[in-house]
Amino acid sequence: MPLALSYTEGVLTPEAGLRAGRRITEAFLKWHGLADNNAMSSNVTMQIQSLPKTGALSGGKPVEAVWLECKTPSFAFADREVQVGFFKEATEIISDEARGNVPHERIFSNVVHTVDGTWNFDGKAMTNAQLNAEIARG
């Protein structure tokens, strides 16, 4: 499940971005009950990207901020407790790694759900049922 962490230059250092990416991935697995699931741990990936200071806008004006996007099958993040808990923890991780360089109000996150049957897992397109079977095998 690809996760993407983007931030404007200066908000995070490259090292802090890497640490945040690792910690967010661990939190994602934990909140979905998959921390010890071998099938999932290698299939939760993270892209980390630094944007130039003029590479992001808010209200049409340059903004220093952080964005976290999670692309998942439709059954992920279905539980409200997982939604609230994961994004609260992810926000705290980003804030911690940014060391005061970005307020919580400038940490944005969202989930994008994939169409059932289009999830590529271990090199083949799978339905939600097939993906759940792989997850169950651990």
C-alpha positions as CSV (number, residue, x, y, z in Angstrom):
1,M,0.0,0.0,0.0
2,P,1.8,3.1,-1.1
3,L,2.1,5.9,1.3
4,A,3.5,9.3,0.2
5,L,5.1,11.9,2.4
6,S,5.7,15.3,0.8
7,Y,7.0,18.4,2.4
8,T,8.4,21.8,1.4
9,E,12.1,22.3,1.8
10,G,13.2,23.3,5.3
11,V,10.2,21.8,7.1
12,L,12.0,18.4,7.4
13,T,15.6,17.5,6.8
14,P,16.2,14.5,4.5
15,E,17.1,12.5,7.5
16,A,14.0,13.6,9.4
17,G,11.9,12.8,6.4
18,L,13.3,9.3,6.3
19,R,12.7,8.8,10.1
20,A,9.1,10.1,9.7
21,G,8.5,7.8,6.8
22,R,9.7,4.8,8.8
23,R,7.7,5.7,11.9
24,I,4.5,6.4,9.9
25,T,4.8,3.1,8.1
26,E,5.1,1.4,11.5
27,A,2.1,3.3,12.8
28,F,0.1,2.3,9.7
29,L,0.8,-1.3,10.2
30,K,0.1,-1.1,13.9
31,W,-3.3,0.7,13.6
32,H,-4.4,-1.9,11.0
33,G,-3.3,-4.8,13.2
34,L,-0.6,-5.8,10.7
35,A,2.6,-5.1,12.6
36,D,3.7,-8.7,12.6
37,N,2.2,-9.6,9.2
38,N,5.0,-10.5,6.8
39,A,2.8,-10.3,3.7
40,M,1.9,-6.7,4.5
41,S,5.1,-5.3,6.0
42,S,6.9,-5.7,2.6
43,N,3.9,-4.3,0.7
44,V,3.4,-1.1,2.6
45,T,5.8,1.3,0.8
46,M,6.6,4.9,1.4
47,Q,7.6,7.6,-1.1
48,I,9.3,10.6,0.5
49,Q,9.6,13.8,-1.5
50,S,10.9,17.3,-0.7
51,L,9.3,20.1,-2.7
52,P,10.9,23.4,-3.5
53,K,9.5,26.3,-1.4
54,T,7.6,27.5,-4.5
55,G,6.4,23.9,-5.2
56,A,3.2,24.0,-3.0
57,L,0.4,26.4,-2.7
58,S,-2.4,27.1,-0.2
59,G,-5.1,29.5,-1.3
60,G,-2.9,30.2,-4.4
61,K,0.1,31.3,-2.3
62,P,3.3,29.5,-1.5
63,V,3.1,27.5,1.7
64,E,5.4,25.5,3.9
65,A,3.6,22.3,4.8
66,V,3.6,18.5,4.9
67,W,1.3,16.2,3.1
68,L,0.6,12.5,3.9
69,E,-1.4,10.5,1.4
70,C,-2.3,6.8,1.9
71,K,-3.5,4.8,-1.1
72,T,-5.3,1.7,0.2
73,P,-8.0,-0.8,-0.7
74,S,-11.5,0.3,0.3
75,F,-11.6,-1.8,3.4
76,A,-8.6,0.0,5.0
77,F,-9.5,2.9,7.3
78,A,-13.1,1.7,7.5
79,D,-13.0,1.9,11.3
80,R,-13.3,5.4,12.8
81,E,-11.0,4.6,15.7
82,V,-8.3,3.6,13.2
83,Q,-8.9,6.8,11.2
84,V,-8.6,9.1,14.2
85,G,-5.8,7.2,15.9
86,F,-3.5,6.7,12.9
87,F,-3.8,10.3,11.7
88,K,-3.3,11.7,15.2
89,E,-0.2,9.6,15.6
90,A,1.1,10.4,12.1
91,T,0.6,14.1,12.8
92,E,2.6,13.8,16.0
93,I,5.4,11.9,14.2
94,I,5.6,14.7,11.6
95,S,5.5,17.4,14.2
96,D,8.2,15.7,16.2
97,E,10.5,15.2,13.3
98,A,9.9,18.7,12.0
99,R,11.1,20.1,15.4
100,G,8.8,23.1,15.3
101,N,9.2,24.0,11.6
102,V,5.5,23.3,10.8
103,P,2.3,23.9,12.9
104,H,-0.3,21.1,13.1
105,E,-2.5,23.3,10.9
106,R,-0.1,22.8,8.0
107,I,0.1,19.0,8.2
108,F,-2.4,17.7,5.7
109,S,-3.4,14.0,5.2
110,N,-5.9,11.9,3.3
111,V,-6.8,8.4,2.1
112,V,-7.4,7.5,-1.5
113,H,-9.2,4.1,-2.0
114,T,-8.4,2.0,-5.0
115,V,-11.0,0.4,-7.2
116,D,-11.7,-3.3,-6.2
117,G,-9.6,-5.6,-8.4
118,T,-6.9,-3.1,-9.3
119,W,-4.7,-3.6,-6.3
120,N,-1.3,-4.8,-7.4
121,F,0.2,-7.1,-4.7
122,D,3.2,-9.2,-5.4
123,G,3.0,-8.4,-9.1
124,K,-0.6,-9.3,-9.8
125,A,-3.9,-7.4,-9.7
126,M,-6.1,-8.6,-6.8
127,T,-9.6,-8.1,-5.7
128,N,-10.3,-7.1,-2.1
129,A,-11.2,-10.7,-1.3
130,Q,-7.9,-12.0,-2.8
131,L,-6.0,-9.3,-0.9
132,N,-7.7,-10.2,2.4
133,A,-6.8,-13.9,1.8
134,E,-3.1,-12.9,1.4
135,I,-3.2,-10.8,4.5
136,A,-4.8,-13.7,6.4
137,R,-1.9,-15.9,5.4
138,G,0.5,-13.4,7.0
